[in-house]
Amino acid sequence: MEDARPLKRLEEELERVRKKLHQSVRGEPSRLLDPTVLPISHELDLLIVQYQNLKARYMAPL
């Protein structure tokens, strides 16, 4: 079985960036299009894809 630490670290990074995005939006969905918020949203998107790919590797049968 592979070491799950990279997955755990990625989960922690996802949560950190998710909180940063939430704080940047400040409860106003229209701020999702704000130029200062878009890079954070993009970063979160990339982390989600990375997480899904890594998790698929851990779930793949041997």
Secondary structure by P-SEA (a helix, b strand, c coil): cccaaaaaaaaaaaaaaaaaaaaaacccccccccccaaaaaaaaaaaaaaaaaaaaaaaccc
